Amino acid sequence: MNDLETKIKQLIIDSLNLEDISIDDIDSTEALFVDGLGLDSIDALELGVVLQKEFNIKIKVQDDEIKKHFYSVRALAEFVSNQH
């Protein structure tokens, strides 16, 4: 697991108050929404805001690709690293 994925996992846990989940409980390739971690659209909005602040990136909600980027921790890590 790379450092960026670990940081994103910790951001997910902290920003969404997932107290019963540890970094090791989140599979980097597992779906974050519905199946997998079971996050919802409100969680996506909160996570998007946190990612923008933490990594100083822009997330375009209208972008059709955004669902693909938010699919998993690994996809988010690739998206964030490609923004710099």
NORHUHU-V560191 format. One record per residue. RES is the residue in three letters. PHI is phi as a letter, one per 20 degrees, with the letter a starting at -180 (999 if undefined). PSI is psi as a letter, one per 20 degrees, with the letter a starting at -180 (NA if undefined). D_CENTER is the distance of its C-alpha to the mean C-alpha in whole Angstrom. Layout:
RES/PHI/PSI/D_CENTER  RES/PHI/PSI/D_CENTER
This chain:
MET/999/p/15  ASN/e/r/14  ASP/f/h/14  LEU/f/g/11  GLU/f/g/9  THR/f/g/11  LYS/f/g/10  ILE/f/g/6  LYS/g/g/7  GLN/f/h/10  LEU/f/g/8  ILE/f/g/6  ILE/f/g/10  ASP/f/g/12  SER/f/h/10  LEU/d/j/11  ASN/l/l/14  LEU/e/m/13  GLU/f/h/16  ASP/e/j/17  ILE/d/p/14  SER/d/r/14  ILE/g/g/12  ASP/f/h/15  ASP/f/i/14  ILE/e/o/11  ASP/e/p/12  SER/f/h/10  THR/d/i/11  GLU/f/q/11  ALA/f/q/10  LEU/e/h/7  PHE/d/q/10  VAL/l/e/14  ASP/f/r/14  GLY/m/c/13  LEU/f/h/11  GLY/m/k/12  LEU/f/r/10  ASP/c/a/12  SER/f/h/12  ILE/f/g/13  ASP/f/h/10  ALA/f/g/8  LEU/f/g/10  GLU/f/g/10  LEU/f/h/6  GLY/f/g/8  VAL/f/g/10  VAL/f/g/9  LEU/f/g/8  GLN/f/g/11  LYS/f/g/13  GLU/f/g/12  PHE/d/j/12  ASN/l/l/14  ILE/c/r/13  LYS/d/p/14  ILE/d/o/12  LYS/e/o/15  VAL/f/h/14  GLN/f/i/17  ASP/f/p/16  ASP/f/h/17  GLU/f/i/14  ILE/f/h/11  LYS/f/h/11  LYS/f/g/11  HIS/f/h/8  PHE/e/j/6  TYR/f/g/8  SER/b/r/7  VAL/f/g/5  ARG/f/g/8  ALA/f/h/8  LEU/f/g/5  ALA/f/g/8  GLU/f/g/11  PHE/f/g/10  VAL/f/g/10  SER/f/h/13  ASN/f/i/14  GLN/e/i/14  HIS/d/NA/17
